[in-house]
Amino acid sequence: MITDISEAARHTIEVSSASGAYPVFVGPALLDRLPAVVSTYAPAKRLAVIADDQVGPVHGALVAEALIDAGHDVTCMTFPEGEASKTRKTWSILTDEMLDAGLGRDCVVVAVGGGVTTDLAGFVAATYMRGVPIVQVPTSTLAMIDASVGGKTGVDVRVGKNLVGAFHAPRAVVADTAVLATLDATNRSEGLVEALKHGAIRDEAHFTAVVKAAHSLAEADADAWAECIAASVRLKADVVAQDEFEGGFRQILNFGHTIGHAIEAAADYRIGHGRAVAYGMIAEARLGERLGVTDSGTADRLTEALAPVTARDALDVDPSRAFGFLDADKKSRGGRARYVVLCRIGEVDGAEGWAREVDDDDVKAALDGVLSGW
Ligand code: GLY
């Protein structure tokens, strides 16, 4: 469908979903077009704009103002920034605020923020009145490349990350690359990790292109980011189209995440998701090499590509504590963690399903190695 925004967006990627295909718009200066997106893809008079307390006053306010000017009734809600807010408690505060504001089943949620916001607001939308539409407006590289696309929503619980949640596809995703200039370098590098992951599992040429563009991406080059985000989203959309509800194949998107989530939890979420996944990818590639499945040299390529993220400073995480979080991963079957194993950069091994159990000793060796810095 041709609308104002698809003409303005540099890239439009269609993602298929059981609840209907939705567009991901990528390019600069798209936030102003949000009223057109809402009226086309999620028409509603009453909107709940959800953002954290850092993004809310900046991009959230801009979005709310544009929507109010377009005639919407907007309820703005914020929560404290950070992974520590991605909880059932914050979910209940936000849903109570929506109930207090009298929002009904005919409202739409507009989520403005990074991965915590896309997941948390997504879970609010998935459950409010048994589900209301959501428009995702990711404002971090990680959320643009990964978290806002594919419909996964949820919160963290005591035993691990994202263990309570729902699939709830958005009606549209608006990734305005102009906002990336407001991020710090650490924040920008988080998205680099997920872009490299998409290349590592599906497309060696994309992996190489991201490595080549790393300098421009670090310098916040908006054009380089628009290309990187669009290419990454295309790869993710293709996987989601084949297995939206993660019956099997979609598990490949979790490459690096089994160990990455355990590291993140063992660090009490003091380190960013992207950085934890960077270590997770290297560890899982070393694990694959140890198993004789992954071509040797693959982990070294990943280590080199991820150096902008991992080389910053030492990671102070106890390997045995991280090991303790592994079996709570959501790919676990029968209480045992499962791992996505690469054949090489660009291809996942599917010989034992898309994720497999591995002996504890092999996992411990990979974890010890990556956490002790080889
Ligand atoms: N972030 C992994 C997925 O969307 O499946």
Residues whose N, C-alpha, C, O or C-beta is under 5 A from the ligand:
A	BS01	LIG	V149 G150 K152 R250 L253
